[in-house]
Amino acid sequence: MRADLHCHSNCSDGKLPPHLLPALAKKAGADVFALTDHDTMCGVERARAAAKQEGIGFIGGVEISSYGECNVHVLGYNVDDKHPAFRSFEEKIAVCRDDRIREMIGRLNERKVKITYEDVMEFAVRSPSRAHVARAMVSRGYAPDIKTCFDKWLKEGEPCYVPNDMITPVEAVELILKCGGVPVLAHPMRLKMSLESGEKLVKSLKDAGLEGIEASYKLFDESITAPFYAMAEKYDLFVTNGGDFHAPDRSAFVPRTISERTAAALGL
């Protein structure tokens, strides 16, 4: 079974609506895919209905933004989006994300990047993200592309970055479990920490109930992914893979064969 277990719609920072994603995943060779928008599951039912029509397997998921030593994303699969705890989280983090973007805009304004909240919301269907800020910056001529916006201003460590720190990584794992889901650490190779610190994080999350790790990510080669496969084996975690699709002009679906253990853990 070939799967891509990480993608985004315009319910978060992707460009396409949820109902268009199943056809693209199927065309890329996936037998199943997961929608994992940032901090919301509002697009899951539309994606599920479209996946059924396309004849492709589907998992409803979410990518929770948390903050510990650095920015840490935790994927949750088969989460009950109607659970009171998840609904409460979704409402609270939407406010936090909005406040965060307003602070970023203020920092950009201080650096003579004169965009407004209204400029950003022209690109956002729901709560705004850094990607929407970047699109507003490009549209107003402050940068040639989104990558430049992140590299110069918006990524972690740059002057206009503001962490999304409402919830810790351990709390994210606990929330997913409470809502009946399966927690997986997203793209560990992107963590802004050493491998030693990353392994400490993995151990702490395993102790909290982490079940998997996204050791296979986009098109990264074995020299980058090998340490995370080793951590998966050491801490008895199943491995997932994801292309982290956001838009056809930014990234692609990257379906790969998943193990029987991964399939079973995700109810496939």
VEXDREN-2710 file (C-alpha; in Angstrom, 1 decimal):
% VEXDREN-2710
k/r/px/py/pz
1/MET/0.0/0.0/0.0
2/ARG/1.4/3.4/-1.0
3/ALA/0.5/6.4/1.1
4/ASP/1.2/10.0/1.6
5/LEU/0.2/10.8/5.2
6/HIS/0.9/14.6/5.3
7/CYS/-0.8/17.3/3.2
8/HIS/-2.5/20.7/3.6
9/SER/-5.5/22.4/2.1
10/ASN/-6.5/26.1/2.1
11/CYS/-8.2/25.4/5.5
12/SER/-4.7/26.1/6.8
13/ASP/-1.7/27.2/4.6
14/GLY/-2.3/25.2/1.5
15/LYS/-3.6/26.8/-1.7
16/LEU/-6.2/24.2/-2.8
17/PRO/-9.6/23.4/-1.3
18/PRO/-9.9/20.0/0.4
19/HIS/-12.1/18.4/-2.3
20/LEU/-9.4/18.8/-5.0
21/LEU/-6.7/16.9/-3.1
22/PRO/-7.8/13.3/-3.5
23/ALA/-7.5/13.4/-7.3
24/LEU/-4.0/14.8/-7.1
25/ALA/-2.9/12.2/-4.5
26/LYS/-4.4/9.4/-6.7
27/LYS/-2.7/10.8/-9.8
28/ALA/0.7/10.8/-7.9
29/GLY/0.2/7.0/-7.2
30/ALA/-1.2/7.0/-3.7
31/ASP/-3.6/4.4/-2.5
32/VAL/-4.4/6.4/0.6
33/PHE/-3.6/9.9/1.8
34/ALA/-4.2/12.0/4.9
35/LEU/-5.3/15.6/5.2
36/THR/-3.3/17.2/8.1
37/ASP/-4.1/20.9/8.2
38/HIS/-2.5/23.0/10.8
39/ASP/-4.5/23.1/14.0
40/THR/-7.9/22.5/12.4
41/MET/-9.9/19.6/10.9
42/CYS/-12.5/21.8/9.2
43/GLY/-11.7/20.4/5.8
44/VAL/-11.7/16.7/6.7
45/GLU/-15.3/15.9/5.7
46/ARG/-15.0/17.6/2.3
47/ALA/-11.8/15.7/1.6
48/ARG/-13.3/12.4/2.8
49/ALA/-16.3/12.8/0.5
50/ALA/-14.2/13.6/-2.5
51/ALA/-11.8/10.7/-1.7
52/LYS/-14.7/8.3/-1.7
53/GLN/-15.8/9.6/-5.2
54/GLU/-12.2/9.2/-6.4
55/GLY/-11.8/5.7/-5.0
56/ILE/-8.8/6.5/-2.9
57/GLY/-8.3/5.7/0.8
58/PHE/-8.5/8.6/3.2
59/ILE/-7.4/9.4/6.8
60/GLY/-8.6/12.5/8.6
61/GLY/-5.8/14.2/10.5
62/VAL/-4.4/17.3/12.0
63/GLU/-0.9/18.8/12.4
64/ILE/-0.8/20.5/15.9
65/SER/1.6/23.4/16.3
66/SER/3.4/23.2/19.7
67/TYR/6.5/24.8/21.2
68/GLY/9.1/23.4/23.6
69/GLU/12.8/24.0/23.1
70/CYS/11.8/24.9/19.5
71/ASN/8.8/24.7/17.2
72/VAL/7.5/21.1/17.2
73/HIS/4.7/19.8/15.1
74/VAL/2.7/16.7/16.1
75/LEU/0.5/14.9/13.6
76/GLY/-2.7/13.4/14.9
77/TYR/-4.5/10.7/12.8
78/ASN/-8.1/9.6/13.2
79/VAL/-8.8/12.3/15.8
80/ASP/-12.4/12.8/16.8
81/ASP/-12.8/16.4/15.7
82/LYS/-16.2/16.6/17.6
83/HIS/-14.6/15.7/20.9
84/PRO/-15.1/18.7/23.3
85/ALA/-11.4/18.8/24.1
86/PHE/-10.5/19.1/20.4
87/ARG/-13.2/21.7/19.8
88/SER/-11.9/23.8/22.7
89/PHE/-8.3/23.5/21.4
90/GLU/-9.4/24.5/17.9
91/GLU/-11.2/27.6/19.1
92/LYS/-8.4/28.7/21.5
93/ILE/-5.5/28.1/19.0
94/ALA/-7.3/30.0/16.3
95/VAL/-7.2/33.1/18.5
96/CYS/-3.5/32.5/19.3
97/ARG/-2.7/32.1/15.6
98/ASP/-4.5/35.3/14.8
99/ASP/-2.6/37.2/17.6
100/ARG/0.7/35.7/16.4
101/ILE/0.2/36.9/12.9
102/ARG/-0.8/40.4/14.1
103/GLU/2.5/40.6/16.0
104/MET/4.5/39.4/13.0
105/ILE/2.9/42.1/10.9
106/GLY/3.8/44.7/13.5
107/ARG/7.5/43.5/13.5
108/LEU/7.5/43.7/9.7
109/ASN/6.0/47.2/9.7
110/GLU/8.8/48.2/12.1
111/ARG/11.2/47.0/9.4
112/LYS/9.4/49.1/6.7
113/VAL/7.5/46.1/5.2
114/LYS/4.2/47.9/5.1
115/ILE/1.5/45.2/4.9
116/THR/-1.7/45.1/6.9
117/TYR/-3.8/42.4/8.5
118/GLU/-6.3/43.0/5.8
119/ASP/-3.6/42.4/3.1
120/VAL/-2.9/39.0/4.7
121/MET/-6.5/38.0/5.0
122/GLU/-6.9/38.3/1.3
123/PHE/-5.1/35.0/1.1
124/ALA/-6.5/33.2/4.1
125/VAL/-9.7/31.2/4.0
126/ARG/-9.5/30.6/7.8
127/SER/-7.0/31.7/10.4
128/PRO/-3.9/33.3/8.9
129/SER/-0.5/31.7/8.8
130/ARG/3.1/32.7/7.9
131/ALA/2.4/31.5/4.4
132/HIS/-0.4/34.0/4.1
133/VAL/1.9/36.7/5.4
134/ALA/4.5/35.7/2.8
135/ARG/1.9/35.8/0.0
136/ALA/0.9/39.3/1.0
137/MET/4.5/40.4/1.0
138/VAL/5.1/39.0/-2.4
139/SER/1.9/40.5/-3.8
140/ARG/3.0/43.9/-2.4
141/GLY/6.4/43.7/-4.0
142/TYR/8.5/43.2/-0.8
143/ALA/10.0/39.9/-2.0
144/PRO/10.2/37.9/-5.2
145/ASP/8.9/34.7/-3.7
146/ILE/7.6/33.0/-0.5
147/LYS/11.0/31.3/0.2
148/THR/12.7/34.7/0.4
149/CYS/10.1/35.9/2.9
150/PHE/10.7/33.0/5.2
151/ASP/14.5/33.0/4.8
152/LYS/14.8/36.7/5.5
153/TRP/11.9/37.5/7.9
154/LEU/9.5/34.7/8.9
155/LYS/11.3/31.4/9.7
156/GLU/12.3/30.4/13.2
157/GLY/15.4/32.5/14.2
158/GLU/14.6/35.4/11.9
159/PRO/13.6/38.8/13.2
160/CYS/9.8/38.6/12.5
161/TYR/9.2/35.0/13.7
162/VAL/6.8/34.6/16.6
163/PRO/6.4/31.2/18.1
164/ASN/3.0/29.5/18.4
165/ASP/3.4/28.5/22.0
166/MET/-0.1/27.8/23.3
167/ILE/0.6/24.1/23.8
168/THR/3.7/22.0/24.5
169/PRO/4.7/18.9/22.5
170/VAL/3.7/16.6/25.4
171/GLU/0.3/18.4/25.7
172/ALA/-0.2/17.9/22.0
173/VAL/0.4/14.2/22.2
174/GLU/-1.9/14.0/25.2
175/LEU/-4.7/15.9/23.4
176/ILE/-4.5/13.6/20.4
177/LEU/-4.8/10.6/22.6
178/LYS/-7.6/12.1/24.6
179/CYS/-9.5/12.6/21.3
180/GLY/-9.1/9.0/20.2
181/GLY/-6.3/9.7/17.8
182/VAL/-2.8/8.4/16.9
183/PRO/0.0/10.8/17.7
184/VAL/3.1/11.0/15.4
185/LEU/6.0/13.4/15.5
186/ALA/6.1/15.4/12.2
187/HIS/9.3/15.9/10.2
188/PRO/11.9/15.5/13.0
189/MET/14.7/16.4/10.6
190/ARG/13.3/20.0/10.5
191/LEU/13.6/20.5/14.3
192/LYS/15.9/23.4/15.3
193/MET/17.9/21.2/17.7
194/SER/20.8/18.8/17.7
195/LEU/20.2/15.0/17.1
196/GLU/20.9/14.5/20.8
197/SER/18.2/17.0/21.9
198/GLY/15.9/15.6/19.2
199/GLU/16.3/12.1/20.7
200/LYS/15.5/13.5/24.2
201/LEU/12.3/15.0/22.8
202/VAL/11.4/11.7/21.1
203/LYS/11.9/9.8/24.4
204/SER/9.8/12.4/26.3
205/LEU/7.0/12.2/23.7
206/LYS/7.2/8.3/23.7
207/ASP/6.7/8.4/27.5
208/ALA/3.6/10.6/26.9
209/GLY/2.1/8.2/24.4
210/LEU/3.7/9.0/21.1
211/GLU/3.1/6.1/18.6
212/GLY/5.0/7.0/15.4
213/ILE/7.6/9.2/13.8
214/GLU/7.6/10.8/10.3
215/ALA/11.1/9.5/9.5
216/SER/10.4/9.5/5.8
217/TYR/9.7/13.1/4.7
218/LYS/9.4/14.6/1.2
219/LEU/12.4/13.5/-0.9
220/PHE/15.1/13.6/1.8
221/ASP/17.7/11.0/1.3
222/GLU/18.9/8.3/3.6
223/SER/21.8/10.3/5.0
224/ILE/19.2/12.6/6.6
225/THR/16.5/10.2/7.4
226/ALA/18.6/7.3/8.8
227/PRO/18.9/8.7/12.4
228/PHE/15.2/8.9/12.7
229/TYR/14.6/5.4/11.4
230/ALA/17.1/4.4/14.2
231/MET/15.1/6.3/16.8
232/ALA/11.9/4.7/15.6
233/GLU/13.4/1.3/16.1
234/LYS/15.0/2.2/19.5
235/TYR/11.7/3.6/20.9
236/ASP/9.4/1.1/19.2
237/LEU/7.6/3.7/17.1
238/PHE/6.1/3.0/13.7
239/VAL/7.3/5.1/10.7
240/THR/5.1/7.3/8.5
241/ASN/6.0/9.3/5.4
242/GLY/4.7/12.6/4.0
243/GLY/5.2/14.9/1.1
244/ASP/3.9/17.9/3.1
245/PHE/1.9/19.0/0.0
246/HIS/0.8/22.7/0.1
247/ALA/0.3/23.6/-3.6
248/PRO/1.3/22.3/-7.0
249/ASP/3.9/25.1/-7.4
250/ARG/5.5/24.4/-4.0
251/SER/5.5/20.7/-3.3
252/ALA/4.3/17.4/-4.6
253/PHE/2.6/14.3/-3.2
254/VAL/5.2/11.7/-2.3
255/PRO/3.5/8.4/-1.9
256/ARG/5.6/5.5/-0.5
257/THR/5.0/2.0/0.5
258/ILE/4.0/1.8/4.2
259/SER/4.6/-1.2/6.5
260/GLU/1.9/-3.5/7.8
261/ARG/2.5/-2.1/11.3
262/THR/1.9/1.5/10.1
263/ALA/-1.2/0.4/8.2
264/ALA/-2.6/-1.4/11.2
265/ALA/-1.9/1.5/13.6
266/LEU/-3.8/3.9/11.3
267/GLY/-6.7/1.5/10.8
268/LEU/-6.0/0.8/7.1
END
